Amino acid sequence: MPERNARGTFTPVVYFENASGHLILPSSANDEKHRGWNGYVRRETGTLAGVDELQKRLEGQERREMQMRLEHDERIFAARRQKVRDTLLATMTRSTTKPFERDFIRDYLGIADERKRKFYQKHNNINAYFMAREYDDGGNRLIQE
């Protein structure tokens, strides 16, 4: 079992930063040794203020990356979703469609809209937490998992 630090202190948090400011956290102690290549510079912070700033930067970076992925997915899948929706609406309005099928399609479209709303809500509520800051263990829990 690893030794605990003195109360109120923690092992410095190691991270890597490239010239454009992109941050990476090592996933293990072994990963820490090999990150000096590919334009990333090893850095560390050992103060709560430094960890708070690092956490804020990582959250911003994660939000930007998630927003880019979300916009990319929207561009790719929006047309497909609209085509499926149009087909279902056309099926629902046909006179040959049974009432049970109409109800099913109406419920399906409602569920799809609700799932999309929940997804965007989750996207807006995401937070990144540092084990060092939130659990006062210097990131050891993250490395061990």
SVG drawing of the C-alpha trace seen along z (x, -y; Angstrom):
<svg xmlns="http://www.w3.org/2000/svg" viewBox="-57 -29 68 31">
<polyline fill="none" stroke="black" stroke-width="0.4" points="0.0,0.0 1.4,-3.4 2.5,-5.8 0.1,-8.7 1.4,-12.2 1.4,-14.6 -2.0,-16.1 -2.8,-19.0 -0.1,-18.0 -0.1,-15.7 2.3,-14.3 2.7,-16.7 0.3,-16.1 2.2,-15.2 0.8,-16.2 2.1,-16.8 1.6,-19.9 2.5,-20.5 3.3,-23.8 -0.4,-24.4 -1.4,-24.0 -3.0,-20.6 -2.9,-18.7 -2.5,-15.0 -2.5,-13.2 -0.4,-10.0 -2.5,-6.9 0.2,-5.2 3.6,-5.7 5.1,-3.8 3.3,-6.2 4.9,-9.1 8.3,-8.0 7.5,-7.8 5.6,-11.1 8.6,-13.3 8.4,-12.5 6.0,-13.8 6.2,-17.4 4.9,-17.0 6.8,-18.5 6.5,-17.0 5.1,-19.4 3.8,-19.1 2.0,-21.1 1.9,-20.6 -0.3,-23.3 -4.1,-23.4 -4.2,-26.6 -2.2,-24.9 -4.3,-21.8 -7.5,-23.9 -6.1,-25.8 -5.1,-22.5 -8.5,-21.1 -10.1,-24.2 -7.9,-23.9 -8.7,-20.2 -12.4,-20.8 -12.3,-23.6 -10.2,-21.3 -12.7,-18.4 -15.7,-20.7 -14.1,-22.0 -13.3,-18.5 -16.7,-17.2 -18.3,-20.2 -16.3,-19.5 -17.3,-15.8 -20.9,-16.7 -21.0,-19.1 -19.3,-16.5 -21.8,-13.9 -24.7,-16.3 -23.4,-17.1 -23.1,-13.4 -26.2,-12.0 -28.7,-14.9 -29.7,-14.0 -30.0,-10.3 -32.2,-11.0 -34.4,-13.4 -34.9,-10.8 -35.9,-8.1 -38.3,-10.7 -39.8,-11.6 -40.4,-8.0 -42.0,-7.3 -44.2,-10.3 -45.3,-9.3 -46.1,-5.8 -48.0,-7.2 -50.3,-9.4 -51.1,-6.6 -54.7,-5.4 -53.5,-1.8 -51.5,-2.2 -53.2,-0.5 -53.9,-2.6 -51.4,-0.4 -48.7,-1.2 -49.5,-5.0 -49.3,-4.9 -46.0,-3.0 -44.5,-5.5 -45.7,-8.5 -44.2,-7.1 -40.9,-6.1 -40.5,-9.7 -41.2,-11.1 -38.7,-8.8 -36.1,-9.7 -36.6,-13.4 -36.4,-12.9 -33.1,-10.9 -31.6,-13.6 -32.6,-16.2 -31.1,-14.2 -27.9,-13.7 -27.5,-17.4 -28.3,-18.0 -25.6,-15.5 -23.1,-17.1 -23.7,-20.5 -23.3,-19.1 -20.1,-17.1 -17.3,-17.8 -13.8,-16.5 -12.5,-15.7 -9.0,-15.3 -8.4,-12.5 -5.7,-14.7 -8.1,-17.6 -11.4,-15.8 -10.2,-12.8 -6.8,-14.1 -4.8,-11.1 -2.5,-12.6 -4.1,-10.7 -3.1,-7.3 -6.7,-6.0 -6.8,-6.8 -3.5,-5.1 -4.5,-2.0 -7.9,-1.5"/>
</svg>
